[in-house]
Amino acid sequence: MGGVRRTEAVDEVSRTESPASIAIKSLELDGVKAADLKVRVEANERALDDLQKVQSKAGDIADKAAEATPEGMSAAAGKVDELLEEGVSIANRKGEEGDFLFGGDLAEEEPFVATKDAKGKITEVNYQGSSEVGVDELGSGFSVTTDIPGENTETTGAIGLMKDSRTGGDLFGNLISLRDNLMANEKEAIVERDIPALRRDAEHLIQHFGELSANLMMLDTVAALANDLEGSDGKAMSTVDKLGNIQYALHRALVDNRNFIQRDSFRAVN
């Protein structure tokens, strides 16, 4: 079999330490902070999973509209109203500490506010959070940005959750457009405008999942490094063992990320 095997004991004390060994021993990492941030990233992941379901259901409705009767389109519009309500609820979720997940630097106030007409239907969703998010330092040059702003219409900064000028994502705007075109029996507008727009939303969300997976990889790596700097028996682990554990953590993160993107790219096409 391939790979490197250690066939006999090596006296690591007597030999000269490698630069890699010295560098690893000099690391000062905050594994506790990495673990806490991972909890927040996992909350973001759950919200993204639920938003993807909202987008997918809306896409299915739009795809079937061309063959729908006027009565069927009216009923579908009612379903999109429900998806809008669900989307606003997801986008306004809170983290474990009570702050809003997607408010950017303004996480104490509800980031998304829905305007409704006399019939109680959402006609507009406005973002009142910030497009700015902080960077968390984990020690020894490791840093990560785990927060996601609810919206970003600028040309720089973190990708917005619901809307971003660079990706073309605008899930709330596209849901409202689909609902209105269903109510008006505007099949051509749905085919030419809403279906392509909702597909952009699908691609937009996939990009978020890619960044989220990269964040989890970083946090898992830092936590593994911090834990491996000292073994469970209180003795320093060997450089070989440290590198082996880190390599495994990186490998698993990369595999999970690749599998996720392949899976969701297939869903977007279908």
Disulfide bonds with the S-S distance in Angstrom:
none
